[in-house]
């Protein structure tokens, strides 16, 4: 028999790995003690953690929750833990939490931003969990319960409490019976939210909404003969004409006839996390579609569109956000007609939106570039037109690839809302904290407000990050 | 390739013209990829296009559904001339099916969704009807049980058969195959070729860029040999393989059939 001849008569069954390659022992060996250097580093890390905790633990444990000033806090800490002990003074949060959350929004109107915040989750739910009725209903149910609890604790007027919880329960019922109908809530939410937060006549948002109707009608009329792009442009122009010229007179005519008003609140009353969320949520939700359009524009074959997109993206990315905010608060006034009352928050929202749209555009462009050419060709070969191919084939894949980048942009944007303190708005980090620390009772307080604000920011951003990981997992269909 | 009995009863070439290409030239920048292509394809023809890599064969069939733009000459597909008019292009594309070397299935959609997408959005077929058609063609390519999986879960041969079914769901009059078996393991080539043969047996007009000479001999009614962007020789398969005329063809055949 020659050496090159070999015939296997029996196939080998799989066997479990040896003991040293399994379980905790293997994990420790591989991850912490894989060599002398790693062993030293592991021990140093443990030591560093030990000293950090040892130094800060008393401060956390001696925390004081009930006091009316920083001096009182220190006295209580000294009485409880000895004269040299340190202790956190959380009493400042207990006393001033409402400023961190609502700014100077009137206490009797707090139910409005709270309902608005609860409805935000209702509006988001069908988008976040498009295929799970259970998750949608669960989310809305939990939010409703929390809202009811908070409103009760805040001694809200019974009427407002009943209305708010009633609305939420009705939507919960909708979520359970016809989850797809909730998308209407998503579409109408921005108009309702603006009305709820700023108050005024209910006809304001309704007539604004009619402008959207005008846009839709114009699109329906024009698009079949002139195409999607012309249809959208003409629709947009028609809507702008409506908002500029028709809405005002109509509002003046209808509003007094059928008065249904909420007490108006001006923008300077907004502050704290209310402000951060108003700017963050509206900028996030507008900047993504805008970013997608810019990314498509940048990859377009049409020279004008491409040049405009590239110019916009490069300009906006090349300018610091603070410059844009100063533009919003100061320069924009020069370009607008005199006596135009153009709300500062709205101006800031617009510029923050444009700012993050440019970043989103680049992130989405990365996703588009990562798609193999074959996907475009297959879509073309099947006879799909440009917008169909984008919507059905290209974007679902490109956005999936871009999720980490998009969420990073969103998180960055949300944290950047604190920069509005530079144009005199009361953001939670600098604006409100400064106001609190200027109080004679709390003068000298340092860590506690920042930790509180930081913790809330962390929760919001960590939530976004976890959701994006869930989404990536859910959309993972390549199984490779 | 194992010879299977091929039913030739429906494999008939009609007098009707499916594709007419006259004086077509194409350049990539200054590189002249396709030079003076003249070619008529009748309904029911099964044409195999072969040639060395870089000879322009893929580019030629990609011009037929305008994945590539030609700069000179005329291409008329099923009575519609391909110009820059988008309406004509979309019309031609919905009549002409294409199968790619790398399948190009949509990885974010299930097999069934891959097959129903174009009928629903381009042909405006109701969803239920589109799904029925899709299942019909998936049965035909012998993978109905995979309908609810994603492309990434299928083998290469299965993916390519899905790609064929996806094209067929648009009920095309002409099918283009761009090296459909070149990216497949040898074991999977046969299942794809069998699918293509059964398609030919039903009288489909087919243009196929391939190096599967067994397939060409069994199915094609005409073999076109291309080199340096031009048609060098064309003939019916028996003559083409047994009695090649040009030296270039002889060299090519000796190289691919040599071992």
Interface residues (C-beta under 8 A of the other chain):
Chain A: X372 X374 X375 X377 X378 X380 X381 X382 X383 X384 X385 X388 X392 X393 X396 X397 X400 X475 X477 X478 X479 X480
Chain B: X65 X67 X86 X90 X91 X93 X94 X96 X97 X98 X100 X102 X103 X104 X105 X106 X107 X108 X117 X118 X121 X122 X150 X152 X153 X166 X167 X170
